[in-house]
């Protein structure tokens, strides 16, 4: 085995976490590995590990070839599908994804910056352009993991980098300054030359191996010929992505806004006032996935003034079912009294300022539907009718109903929601089952209210009684943070992994430190 063969074998062993089969040449194995897509469902930890070992010879080149082939195949098959159906298919995101790969091919990038960008790009591809902030927030966790690796720490030390996040932001800003359609196309040509060099070891072979290698080269070259205009169109979204990454790295480096003493994490940005939320929904381009056009509701809410309904709720309340206020009733499209017998679990999405012991919950079945959706947060907002000014989300809690215990609830499809006429020509669909549970006051959360100063700091905490004694205008200056969960069967809060924001412009809002209180740390 020659030196190049040995280096490639080491690279592929790192990348595929397996050894070269004895009956195959390392180059045939290279081709089969590239065709296998290298397990696109890897966890962030696995990806961070891959980045840390990228100093092994040829690993970067193998990964780049893999990604270029995967990007081009996706575009090629989309074109074929459009030809078969006779209908155009929007491929703009596919070209943005290709652009992310090509950004990683700038020769001056350096292995450390390239590794950091690749980690962010993994999550951006997963969540899409509408959820860049969520993707970058989640990617940041694994960037930190990557930076702690021994090989990476050695590199940082050798380069005498003191403020690593500031340094990374500066390097990525330099990359952004070079970003153009012509620069990406130059990188594309460089990637094709590299691909041909690697696959030249197998494309001469007779049978399937050689045929497929030549076909892959043909696909990539075909996409290159038609990539000029689409890549030019991708420059705007790519700039937005790089801007978000730069801001996130700078925020990590510069903690200039104070939070609460004894902060355990810093990522919540507070609730959205309704006027601000409506403005963001009107301005968002493209609109959020959870927002449906028009004002006509498929699942209109119930009318709490209907006498028959009032009598039904009052009669059931006498028999132990929860008393419903008008908002509770309006939140249902249809509803019925029901009894849940334990063992059972109910789930509730909350933010750091929402009560764990609130009214609205979902069953295990609906929670699974949400989690299995392509975009869980969008499914939750859309199908359960939750405006962003009602619940910023970010966390969830679980109510365990012990074996043999019963809980009387109201359940039924959630009503669709629309804002008052003139505010917003859009609505939330509703239609998935919600469950209303109410507990005694002693089970309500203990909440502390903090006054928000002009610089974003939180101070002068007061309890709920003092907060309720304030006027509406005075209350607007405060934000409530859950201090303690008092319900004996509620566990949490746990991170939804959805992020705490719905709009990119919220990134500019003041971040609020979450205190190390029982209501903000997992119980």
DOVODO-697801 format. One record per atom (N, C-alpha, C): residue in one letter; x negated, y, z. Coordinates in steps of 0.001 Angstrom, whole numbers, plus 500000, padded with zeros to 6 digits. Last residue first. Layout:
<rs>
AXYZ
...
</rs>
This chain:
<rs>
X536184519503537907
X536433518881539215
X536592517379539043
X533949521572536184
X534740520337536147
X534913519768537540
X534470525036536845
X533558523902536701
X534368522619536857
X536380526847537349
X535638527017536100
X534601525924535894
X537465526341539807
X538381526449538683
X537701526635537347
X535239526454541546
X535879525156541245
X536799525206540038
X532756528636540032
X533889528412540935
X534540527091540587
X530515530210538923
X530448528812539357
X531492528571540440
X532029532372536431
X531407532092537726
X531433530613538066
X531131533248533244
X532069532428534004
X531419532022535320
X530735536454531854
X530126535331532547
X531161534564533335
X531878537473528764
X532181537465530191
X531536536244530821
X530891539677526162
X530942538327526722
X531117538411528233
X532739541993524279
X531880541759525438
X532022540328525922
X532861541423520735
X533482541715522023
X532526541358523161
X531710540540518447
X531231541821518952
X531814542146520320
X533070538279517835
X531687538105518265
X531144539390518873
X535447538931516728
X535418538823518182
X534002538636518701
X535107538688514027
X534899540017514602
X534916539997516123
X535851536060513497
X534432536400513523
X534185537752514198
X538364534663515564
X538007535569514483
X536543535961514625
X538799533124517756
X539504532743516530
X539066533558515327
X536832531774520466
X537260532861519594
X537959532301518357
X535680529787521871
X536592530645522609
X537106531811521764
X535358526342520684
X534936527726520821
X536015528555521505
X536091523758520745
X536695524566519694
X536135525975519691
X535410522107522786
X534450522185521659
X535030522974520490
X536882522110525081
X537535521579523883
X536565521411522718
X535560521177528181
X535360521998526986
X536052521353525789
X537736520960531023
X536759520372530121
X536692521226528859
X538368522044534419
X538559522130532968
X537417521460532204
X539787518861535506
X539215519749534509
X538648520982535186
X542877517415536485
X541421517317536377
X540946518252535276
X545529517349538725
X544993517982537516
X543471517945537565
X546644516438541059
X546471515461539975
X545940516067538684
X546918518553542881
X546107517383543265
X545834516408542127
X546388521893541980
X547244520725541777
X546428519458542034
X544545523958542140
X545114523443543391
X545998522221543220
X541585525208541009
X542733524408540581
X543287523698541810
X540311528485541456
X540458527134541998
X541708526483541425
X539994530685539808
X539017530458540874
X539087529040541432
X540282531999536644
X540721530919537514
X539624530613538541
X540449535432536245
X539650534231536048
X540043533200537097
X541973538195534652
X542055537147535661
X541169535971535299
X540920541499534223
X541037540172533612
X541034539141534723
X542161544874534095
X541664543697534809
X541754542452533931
X543420546929532876
X541976547096533084
X541343545870533732
X546092546341532945
X545391546174531672
X543882546298531813
X547041547123535414
X546713545709535213
X545897545486533949
X547639549792534923
X546496549470535781
X546069548017535590
X549913549504533324
X548731550179532783
X547496549852533609
X551645548248535124
X551234547542533895
X549976548173533302
X550481548798538547
X551340549096537395
X550827548332536177
X549953546314541125
X549505547367540221
X550544547618539134
X550756544113542484
X551219545400543015
X550821546562542116
X549445542033541329
X550862542176541018
X551415543506541517
X546917542352542573
X547064542563541127
X548522542824540766
X547449541632545173
X547019543009544904
X547190543344543425
X548126538935544736
X549095539837545364
X548743541296545071
X545758537833543625
X546976537951542812
X547975538937543416
X542869539845544659
X543666538626544567
X544958538895543803
X540049541397542989
X541213541453543857
X542003540161543685
X536689542617542519
X537703541550542426
X538832541741543426
X534760544606541425
X535931544944542238
X537013543874542157
X533741543653538056
X533509543935539478
X534834544219540171
X531923542993535170
X533140542678535917
X532865542903537398
X530702544953532376
X530509544215533618
X531841544023534327
X531169546549530187
X531466545126530061
X531282544338531329
X530872549202530525
X529709548497529978
X529939546994529871
X533265549949531716
X533015550383530339
X531856549630529707
X534505547048533564
X533911548377533453
X533626548693531981
X537302545327534523
X536290545415533467
X535803546848533342
X537967543782537588
X538096545013536800
X536954545077535786
X539336540591538027
X538147541436537998
X538396542655537115
X541151538485540077
X541241539467538998
X540073540448539110
X541427535032540649
X540825536292541056
X540819537233539857
X543757532526541530
X543173533365540475
X542623534651541078
X544534529291542162
X544068530505542819
X543312531321541771
X547315527751540454
X545889528062540604
X545683529271541513
X550029526132542210
X549516527087541236
X548042527347541505
X550973524566544226
X550125523891543241
X549591524841542166
X552655526154545639
X551384525792546292
X550441525052545360
X554913526293544027
X553975527408544029
X552631527054544673
X555506523123542316
X555720524080543406
X554621525144543427
X555620522952538663
X555311522457540000
X555611523496541056
X557000521947535617
X556831523027536590
X556601522416537965
X556572521288532187
X556490520774533559
X556338521974534481
X557538520622528971
X557515521667529998
X557600521007531374
X555945519545526097
X556554519096527355
X556431520227528360
X556374519363522530
X555792519949523732
X556572519455524943
X555830517910519368
X556484517838520673
X555672518539521761
X555714520137516540
X555197519000517308
X555746519054518734
X556968522498515581
X557438521191515128
X556897519990515866
X555126525408514306
X555802524621515336
X556114523217514852
X554039527555512610
X555035526594512139
X555803525905513260
X553871531028512922
X553330529752513362
X554412528701513171
X553828533458510203
X554404532791511364
X553588531561511740
X553891536747508669
X553369535381508806
X553955534776510069
X553627539618508534
X554407538828507574
X553858537398507538
X553848541557511389
X553073540517510713
X553990539717509796
X555389543819512194
X554044543590512720
X553232542671511823
X557870543794511026
X556997544933510750
X555581544742511253
X559515542109513651
X559520542557512250
X558657543809512081
X557471540445516095
X558575541352515731
X558419541887514310
X556095537242515007
X556001538503515718
X557179539397515316
X557257533899515367
X556946535046514524
X556925536298515393
X557007530362515644
X556907531682516263
X556634532741515201
X558900527300516038
X557999528183515311
X558027529561515940
X559171525298519032
X559733526240518063
X558617526935517297
X558317521871519441
X558053523285519723
X558660524155518628
X560573519205520118
X559704519904519170
X559559521386519514
X560557518189523658
X561164518348522339
X560221519097521419
X561415518026527164
X560535517761526034
X561298517919524720
X561151518630530597
X561884518935529377
X560936518698528212
X560837516234533313
X560340517239532379
X561400517565531334
X559919514713536292
X561043515143535463
X560608516331534624
X557856512032536919
X557880513487536766
X559027513835535834
X557091509414539213
X557880509941538097
X557823511463538106
X554748506803540015
X555300508142540210
X556099508564538983
X553717504380539101
X554909504358539944
X555522505718540193
X550405505600538880
X551341504484538662
X552514504553539639
X550167509244538601
X549775507939539149
X550817506862538858
X549362511258536038
X550561510843536775
X550292509431537288
X547015513672535619
X547168512229535789
X548414511955536615
X546539516172533384
X547338515827534554
X547520514304534584
X543702517885532298
X544467516644532201
X545236516435533499
X542785520777530349
X542900520063531613
X543811518856531401
X540399522486528257
X541647521750528467
X541605521074529822
X539192525501526623
X539129524453527632
X540422523637527595
X539724527135524465
X538322526865524793
X538157525738525789
X542259529799524450
X541794528407524415
X540327528269524796
X543693532170524638
X542446532173523867
X541849530782523665
X547023532578524424
X546072531619524988
X544807531603524134
X548335534800523404
X548923534061524513
X547878533196525211
X546911535735521298
X547023536644522437
X547708535970523624
X547177533640519453
X545878533836520109
X545922534812521274
X550224531700519899
X549524532888519394
X548189533073520122
X551269528581519199
X550553529309520260
X549785530477519648
X552801526288518072
X553237527680518096
X552597528516519182
X552107523766517570
X552699523999518887
X553038525468519100
X551056523866515031
X552188522961515255
X552805523081516652
X549001525906515163
X550028525863514114
X551261525091514561
X547334525352517390
X547999526656517256
X549194526565516306
X546616522634516787
X547234523015518062
X547991524336517930
X545409522842514262
X546599521998514437
X547348522392515703
X543233524488514898
X544243524967513955
X545528524170514093
X541821522771516611
X542363524030517127
X543448524573516209
X541170520560514865
X542063520407516027
X542651521718516536
X541037519951511716
X540702521132512512
X541616521130513732
X541859517377511031
X540601517907510488
X540101519133511250
X543073515591513944
X543285516526512839
X541932517013512321
X542642514156516193
X542343513486514928
X542550514393513721
X543533515844518200
X542108515524518137
X541721514884516808
X546322515873517710
X545532517109517629
X544065516779517399
X546941513202518177
X547212513793516862
X546382515058516663
X546262513036520891
X545494512249519918
X545698512786518501
X548281514684521899
X546870515063522070
X545978514308521084
X550514513143521316
X550332514408520612
X548888514881520728
X549978510954523074
X550184510745521641
X549948512025520848
X549897512118525606
X548691511489525071
X548801511323523555
X551842515214525366
X551618513813525732
X550286513323525173
X551265518557526564
X551562517594525501
X551228516198526001
X552731521478528175
X551810520353528100
X552147519516526866
X553443524538529799
X553456523781528537
X552341522744528463
X553170525885532329
X554404525209531932
X554218524193530807
X550192525328534356
X551122526133533580
X552300525302533138
X547789524887536090
X549157524470536372
X550111525432535681
X545740526414534990
X545731524964534755
X547120524405535021
X546309529573533509
X546544528666534618
X546466527211534211
X543619531270531840
X544955530660531842
X545099529686533001
X541026532115531755
X541979532991532440
X543400532450532435
X539599530236530320
X539190530503531707
X540158531394532466
X542421528650528704
X541186529426528647
X540746529636530089
X543819525422527795
X543756526647528595
X542528527449528180
X545978522821526953
X544870523674526517
X544950524990527292
X546810519853528581
X547136521274528440
X545879522039528022
X548311516622528729
X547178517488528391
X547656518916528184
X549071513829530800
X549516514988530040
X548325515928529852
X549271510331531183
X548439511536531164
X549119512608530314
X550467507784533413
X550543508562532174
X549637509772532314
X551743504921535088
X550613505811534781
X550789506499533435
X554636507131535597
X553202506824535582
X552934505333535556
X557212508252533535
X556845507315534606
X555366506987534480
X559095511054532928
X557839510371532596
X557437509526533795
X562286511760531815
X561499511368532982
X560268510601532516
X563948514590530331
X563327513264530281
X562571513017531569
X566209516573528503
X565652516233529814
X565116514808529750
X565321518056525386
X566111517120526175
X565436516907527518
X565548520339522604
X564965519856523857
X565924518898524549
X564319522038519698
X565313521180520333
X564699520717521640
X562491524082519747
X563412524000518609
X564605523117518999
X561424526052522540
X561846524768521981
X562693524969520723
X561065528588523466
X559867527903522964
X560183526531522372
X563441529433524582
X563119529887523218
X561929529136522623
X563105528317527143
X564132527795526242
X563822528178524796
X561007529892528179
X560881528431528089
X561857527869527062
X562210532410528126
X561051532139527262
X560822530648527102
X564206532123530085
X564582532325528685
X563425532035527732
X563233529389532276
X563572530779532001
X563845530926530501
X564436526439533827
X563830527060532655
X564221528523532558
X563623524250536421
X564429525392536021
X563703526093534875
X563130520723536002
X562605522089536142
X563621523142535702
X565484518518537707
X564682518894536535
X564219520345536670
X567155517921539845
X565708517833540039
X564855518181538832
X569815518354539566
X569405516959539717
X567884516795539767
X569937521055539112
X570498520561540387
X570070519127540652
X568975521064536527
X568134521626537587
X568624521153538955
X571112520060535093
X569931519221535232
X569004519732536339
X572822522286535255
X573233520994535814
X572025520096536048
X571334524261533904
X571689524452535318
X572059523128535971
X571169523185531321
X569931523420532073
X570245523549533566
X573928523114530656
X573136521886530651
X571879522045531504
X574624525819530761
X575245524882531698
X574437523590531809
X573092526816528642
X572876527309530002
X573422526320531037
X574286525502526508
X572891525217526842
X572576525667528263
X576802526685526493
X576679525241526671
X575260524849527099
X576200529436525953
X576762528999527229
X576576527519527507
X573303530830524724
X574394529912524412
X574905529280525707
X571048532276525306
X572335532855525698
X573532531950525387
X568795531145524268
X569067530930525700
X570410531487526158
X568589529428521351
X569139530685521877
X569495530479523348
X565514527887520227
X566865527824520778
X567294529191521308
X563637528781517243
X563803528539518668
X565260528507519091
X563251527014514094
X563605528190514898
X563839527812516353
X561370525621512122
X561781525151513452
X562112526363514327
X560875527055509858
X561445525719509677
X561988525185510995
X561398530501509482
X560957529416510355
X561661528107510013
X560134533076507516
X561208532096507654
X560697530878508416
X558132534829507007
X558753534922508330
X559868533897508530
X554876534280505391
X556307534545505468
X556850534514506882
X552385531686505782
X552906532895505160
X554418533031505362
X550905530583508859
X551682530295507640
X552300531576507100
X547880529939510457
X548883530955510181
X549567530651508845
X545807528220510762
X546994527962511572
X548135528941511283
X543713529143509252
X544426527961508775
X545741527749509518
X543641532743508879
X543395531523509660
X544242530356509154
X543003534110505564
X543796534011506795
X543452532740507568
X539535534758504536
X540891534281504315
X541669534209505630
X540350537514506330
X540268537079504934
X539180536025504815
X542294539330508635
X541455538149508389
X541514537734506923
X544074541367509163
X542848541711508440
X542049540480508006
X546142540246510618
X546461540936509365
X545216541158508509
X544767539258512834
X545474538320511962
X545800538958510612
X543860541672513944
X542891540694513452
X543552539689512507
X546307542864514672
X545424543529513708
X544431542538513105
X547226541011516556
X547996541225515329
X547121541876514260
X545227541335518529
X545406540036517872
X546159540200516552
X545657543984519300
X544367543606518718
X544497542290517953
X548225543763520363
X547980544665519235
X546681544313518524
X547834541919522508
X548663541571521353
X548375542463520145
X544436541403523613
X545715542118523692
X546512541860522416
X542870538339524198
X543127539370523184
X544437540078523511
X540756537548527025
X541965537424526239
X542106538574525252
X537163536820526931
X538385537417527440
X539568537241526514
X535029535432526041
X535098536839525677
X536422537490526090
X532697533069527333
X534092533519527225
X534120535015526915
X530050532473527780
X530536532397526417
X531976532882526252
X527884531394529860
X528271532715529398
X528747532597527965
X527872529552532968
X527731529612531517
X528266530962531055
X527608530212535617
X527252528846535216
X527152528724533704
X526533532928537610
X527123532485536345
X526667531070536024
X526147534401539976
X526250532943539991
X526937532409538746
X528028537387539308
X526918536708539976
X527195535209540021
X529307537967536048
X529536537806537478
X528342537082538070
X527320539815533736
X528513539032534036
X528721539012535543
X526052542531531764
X526108541776533006
X527399540984533130
X524306542556528791
X525585542818529435
X525712541926530650
X521953541702527796
X522014543109528204
X523331543453528880
X520017539452527036
X521159539423527959
X521271540824528550
X518669538592524244
X518896539853524937
X520158539779525792
X518662535990523256
X517421536611523721
X517673537834524596
X521226535434522514
X520552534500523419
X519315535147524025
X521685537473520709
X522438537449521957
X521758536543522979
X519986536604518680
X519674537852519394
X520431537944520709
X521324534316517851
X519970534191518393
X519584535448519176
X523685535489516902
X523745534529518009
X522381534352518651
X522771537108514807
X523410537720515978
X523394536774517168
X521838535080513070
X520913536087513598
X521484536721514860
X524242533733512490
X523143533022513150
X522181534011513790
X525625535789511178
X526175535211512409
X525087534474513189
X523976536209508945
X524215537289509901
X524696536742511241
X524249533749507628
X522945534114508189
X523090535242509201
X526975533947506900
X526503532855507743
X525174533220508407
X526963536183505230
X527791536182506444
X527301535112507418
X525334535254503168
X524890536387503988
X525651536448505303
X527037533281502182
X525743532891502753
X525160534008503605
X529230534812501167
X529403533908502317
X528083533499502969
X527649536197499071
X528392536880500134
X528613535989501349
X526650534135497387
X525721534988498142
X526427535699499294
X528329532712495763
X528121532187497126
X527264533109497989
X528240533839493260
X529436534047494064
X529294533588495501
X525827532773492423
X525922534225492614
X527138534558493483
X526620530158492162
X525681530493493235
X525643531994493481
X528374530387489902
X528884529976491215
X527934530304492369
X526496531301487838
X527592532152488325
X528122531701489690
X524593529027487730
X524224530444487831
X525330531306488449
X525219526327487365
X525194526851488734
X524977528358488829
X525149524681485178
X526362525486485342
X526380526246486671
X522716523389485290
X523028524148484080
X524230525063484258
X522874521980487721
X521948523129487591
X522317524003486391
X524596519928487056
X525078520976487967
X524173522202487878
X522857518447485418
X524110518968484866
X524661520101485737
X520861517714487210
X520524518615486110
X521784519216485480
X522354515979488852
X521755517184489424
X521420518190488322
X523045513980486974
X524083514728487688
X523516516046488211
X520518513005486200
X521396513615485202
X522478514463485860
X519615511900488598
X518876513019488005
X519762513758487000
X521510509856488791
X521451510908489815
X520721512135489287
X520850508295486571
X522172508932486640
X522178510071487659
X518336507373487275
X518461508257486119
X519803508992486125
X519144505796489456
X518205506901489657
X518303507893488500
X520771503934488210
X521369504865489171
X520440506046489434
X518917502561486578
X520086503212485997
X520648504275486939
X517074501480488448
X516660502491487481
X517825503254486899
X518891499745489856
X518059500738490538
X517664501852489586
X520165498017488013
X520921499035488715
X520043500122489318
X517758497428485321
X518907497082486158
X519441498292486912
X514208498246485520
X515397497748484826
X516532497492485812
X512612501318486518
X512941499916486795
X514189499490486024
X512138503959486248
X511708503109485131
X512173501666485280
X512866505148488611
X513778505303487474
X513378504460486264
X511026504890490703
X512030503833490549
X512853503959489272
X509239506959490732
X508733505659491195
X509734504537490964
X510651509166490168
X509872508585489064
X509322507210489430
X511664510182492446
X512430509118491806
X511728508527490592
X509721512147493087
X509982511025493997
X510667509863493276
X509839513805490807
X508552513247491239
X508767512033492130
X512475514570490750
X511946513767489646
X510631513088490037
X512544516066493142
X513377514876492990
X512826513972491889
X510822518208492486
X510479517294493581
X511252515984493453
X512300519393490432
X510951518886490155
X510508517891491224
X514564520127491882
X514698519142490799
X513343518549490449
X513488522049493610
X514037520810494172
X514165519731493101
X512815524059491804
X511744523422492572
X512227522082493147
X515349524767490957
X514410524195489985
X513265523475490698
X516283525800493397
X516971524669492771
X516021523973491788
X514638528006493742
X514537526895494689
X515181525628494128
X515660529501491622
X514245529111491625
X514021527934492569
X518237529871492570
X518036529079491352
X516583528644491209
X517728531523494754
X518299530193494971
X518093529300493749
X516764533794493410
X515880533082494344
X516404531666494605
X519034534553491955
X517823534133491230
X516872533368492138
X520796535257494010
X521121534134493129
X519876533635492412
X519041535834497102
X519655536303495863
X519955535084495018
X517309536661499987
X518419535892499426
X519005536565498194
X515410537984501337
X514997537384500068
X516156536728499324
X516652538723503676
X516192539777502781
X515769539265501414
X516954536253504889
X518151536930504377
X517765538035503398
X514308535865505704
X514894534978504695
X516105535645504058
X514177537873507650
X513289537941506494
X513814537067505354
X515999536838509457
X516321538113508804
X515430538318507578
X514558534669510286
X515752534407509484
X516211535689508796
X512540535964511759
X512173535152510591
X513390534916509681
X514099537203513753
X513308538019512821
X512945537232511569
X515155534986515081
X516064535950514452
X515319536803513428
X512775533834516042
X513582533120515050
X514519534075514327
X512012535838517873
X511135535491516761
X511904534778515650
X514113535704519699
X513876536947518965
X513033536668517723
X513671533125520613
X514939533440519937
X514826534738519137
X511060533254521759
X511331532369520630
X512617532739519889
X508858535201522814
X510326535322522779
X510825534545521566
X506209534156522276
X506721534352523634
X508252534388523666
X504135532156520476
X505447532806520386
X506024532917521790
X501653531044519658
X501716532086520692
X503015532884520603
X501395528868518074
X501694530122517380
X501784531311518337
X501055526904519973
X499947527168519045
X500139528499518323
X503609526923521176
X502419527321521925
X501259527695521021
X505163525943519094
X505440527277519635
X504232527797520402
X504011523383518818
X503965524331517697
X504162525756518206
X504668522258521275
X503260522382520877
X503106523419519772
X507441522277521082
X506791523096522108
X505305523296521798
X507760520343519094
X508133521725518812
X507481522674519813
X506929518036520386
X506233518450519166
X506509519915518853
X508782517950522535
X507355518108522791
X506611518619521565
X511788519913522392
X511034518719522026
X509537518983522139
X513159522240522767
X512537521641523953
X511715520400523636
X514317522846520376
X513188523674520798
X512475523097522015
X516452520991520386
X515357520870519416
X514122521627519890
X518092522114522350
X517562520752522510
X516347520541521613
X518691524537521074
X517951524557522331
X517324523183522595
X520132523472518946
X518912524237518673
X518047524291519929
X522297522437520243
X521315521489519708
X520045522180519248
X523635524762520967
X523298523773521993
X522194522851521507
X524120525939518495
X523148526544519399
X522702525576520492
X526218524590517294
X524862524316516835
X523807524840517785
X528326525820518588
X528063524406518850
X526647524042518420
X528055528436517548
X528046528206518999
X527699526748519311
X528316527913514824
X527038528422515326
X526936528227516835
X531001527041514737
X529922526175514263
X528582526606514834
X532366529295515685
X532454528024516421
X531297527110516037
X531662531055513620
X531238531324515000
X531289530046515832
X532840529922511347
X531388530043511424
X530926530243512864
X535316529068510333
X534975528840511741
X533464528889511938
X535627529407507673
X536600530075508542
X536230529970510014
X533746527786506447
X533477529217506522
X534428529945507469
X533295524636508273
X533709525496507180
X533537526971507481
X532525522542509950
X533686523346510330
X534147524319509250
X530345521225508721
X531394520442509380
X532659521262509580
X528677523218507838
X529296522345506841
X530477521587507450
X527977524165510378
X528716525049509471
X529382524231508374
X526518522037511378
X527802522346511998
X528629523287511127
X524288522092509633
X525048520847509834
X526437521168510370
X523239524657509977
X523952524345508730
X524771523061508846
X521901524501512434
X523080525357512299
X523909524957511080
X519869522708511569
X520796522349512644
X522064523196512579
X518566524179509601
X519238522926509231
X520233522503510302
X517475526268511140
X518529526540510162
X519285525279509780
X515565524794512618
X516637525521513299
X517792525796512334
X513887523833510548
X514589522901511435
X515759523559512133
X512928526256509494
X513717525353508649
X514510524368509506
X511452527183511615
X512634527945511198
X513543527064510343
X509483525089511625
X510286525400512807
X511568526130512416
X508247525009509065
X509010523851509541
X509906524179510729
X508652527730506759
X507998527114507912
X508876526049508534
X509278529458504548
X510175529297505692
X509460528742506925
X508108529876502148
X507535530580503298
X508286530324504598
X509641528497500222
X508317527982500606
X507745528612501873
X513008527708500706
X512068528822500552
X510692528382501051
X514782525679501183
X513661525371500294
X512756526570500021
X517023526369502616
X515982525627503323
X514757525325502486
X518622527398500631
X517974528337501552
X516817527650502276
X519648525039499551
X518621525767498789
X517923526815499645
X521581524342501466
X520441523456501211
X519315524215500528
X523301526521501132
X522669526279502436
X521449525382502277
X524156526116498474
X523319527269498802
X522618527114500141
X525822523918498830
X524592523762498049
X523623524901498353
X527807525281500255
X527087524172500885
X525777523887500152
X528661527009498244
X528085527570499474
X527262526500500187
X529680525103496489
X528483525859496089
X527844526589497269
X531838524247497997
X530826523267497612
X529539523966497172
X533367526554498147
X532706526076499362
X531628525042499034
X534232526752495455
X533376527794496020
X532649527310497272
X535886525221493972
X534622524597494357
X533690525592495057
X539151524611493509
X538266525627494082
X536995524945494612
X540134523227490453
X539839522959491859
X538859524018492348
X542763523313488008
X541473523788488536
X541339523477490022
X544193520405486506
X544367521569487371
X543021522001487929
X543893518049485212
X544255519197484393
X544490520456485198
X543054515742486385
X544357516273486799
X544837517410485913
X540571515334485143
X541589514281485115
X542981514843485416
X539196517717485707
X539448517340484313
X540563516309484207
X539085517578488475
X539817518680487850
X540155518355486399
X537445515360488802
X538823515302489291
X539676516391488652
X535061516355487743
X535732515217487102
X537195515138487509
X534505518354489640
X534735518706488235
X535481517591487498
X534108516752491857
X535206517725491871
X535544518167490452
X531836515398491098
X533078514636491216
X534288515568491284
X530030517587491133
X530250516825489898
X531574516069489957
X530026518362493807
X530492519297492777
X530865518546491502
X528992516023494974
X530287516543495420
X530872517490494370
X526500515802493704
X527524514776493488
X528909515310493850
X525197518029494794
X525512518010493362
X526562516949493029
X524941517285497523
X525641518509497119
X526094518442495665
X523405514893497261
X524741514858497871
X525556516083497467
X521026515887496095
X521831514892495389
X523257514866495932
X520209517630498168
X520485518156496823
X521366517187496040
X519824515828500287
X520858516852500383
X521215517428499012
X517683514180499340
X518983513611499736
X520086514649499693
X515699516105499024
X516200515374497859
X517562514773498165
X515356516852501729
X515771517837500730
X516348517163499493
X514487514465502899
X515760515065503326
X516272516061502286
X512026514106501566
X513072513084501459
X514433513676501815
X510690516430502437
X510974516229501022
X512073515196500815
X510506516035505210
X511222517187504678
X511615516971503223
X508902513657505215
X510267513659505770
X511073514814505188
X506281513828504276
X507341513548503314
X508752513537503897
X504709513165507384
X504588513457505954
X505801512975505159
X506300514521510240
X505831513301509591
X505786513544508085
X507575516744511044
X506158516913510728
X505554515640510161
X510089516123511835
X509933516496510429
X508487516763510048
X510899515487514318
X509891514596513732
X509629514946512275
X512843517368514868
X511605517396515646
X510521516520515040
X514950516649513215
X514230517883512939
X512877517896513640
X515774514271514459
X515257514237513089
X514452515490512777
X516722515347516866
X515572514439516885
X514944514372515497
X518914516753515932
X517818517495516552
X516557516641516604
X520444514579515097
X519960515531514097
X518785516320514661
X521024513392517527
X520278512635516516
X519690513576515478
X522489515478518723
X521240515014519320
X520384514239518330
X524752515655517092
X523806516768517131
X522469516351517703
X525170512471515406
X525454513437516461
X524442514569516385
X526031511642511998
X525098511667513119
X525495512720514144
X527496511183509768
X528222511389511024
X527298511380512227
X526031510545507524
X526442511939507670
X527166512212508992
X523781508488506840
X524704508594507969
X525091510043508274
X522333508654504379
X521672508838505672
X522629509117506829
X523304508106501854
X523686509373502475
X523175509551503903
X522533506010500284
X523366505708501453
X523752506922502257
X520831506967498397
X522197506664497974
X523115506431499159
X518532507064499975
X519121508309499499
X520570508085499080
X518125504308500276
X518395505133501456
X519043506450501062
X517560503493497717
X518756502965498369
X519134503810499588
X515144504914497305
X516319505164496476
X517595504686497153
X513488503798499299
X513742505231499258
X515033505516498491
X513400501166498408
X514066501454499691
X514396502949499783
X511872501533496186
X513243501040496021
X514048501348497280
X509555502339497503
X510223503279496614
X511655502837496312
X508664500143498922
X509057501314499691
X509820502302498815
X510106497132497626
X509088498163497578
X509593499371498355
X511340494383499557
X511566495560498734
X510343496471498755
X511197492338501358
X511379491963499962
X511585493170499046
X511020493440503918
X509823492836503336
X509959492555501849
X512472496672504452
X512635495224504271
X511434494639503525
X511077499022506606
X511229498650505210
X511409497144505109
X513052499559509608
X511813499233508910
X512099498867507460
X514851502435510838
X514730501020510520
X513430500803509760
X515726505124510880
X515606504364512124
X515585502864511863
X515725506769508755
X516770505747508766
X516747504894510021
X513617508559509348
X514914509062508895
X516016508031509007
X511406507019510137
X511958508044511034
X513401508360510646
X511172505484507832
X511408504804509108
X511980505786510123
X510576507415505949
X511859506732505866
X512186505984507154
X507999508152506836
X509070509133506741
X510437508465506757
X506583505761506607
X506744506370507930
X507904507368507920
X506744505453503826
X507326504430504705
X507546504996506099
X505322507684502976
X506751507604502691
X507432506574503583
X502754506977503840
X503396508188504373
X504900508140504162
X502336504672502273
X502335504566503729
X503041505769504354
X502390505752499704
X503365504737500087
X503480504646501602
X500155507430499834
X501493508021499663
X502588507048500062
X498139505496500144
X498358506509501185
X499742507125501075
X499364502184499089
X498567503387499015
X498920504375500102
X499146498806500000
X500000500000500000
X499115501238500000
</rs>
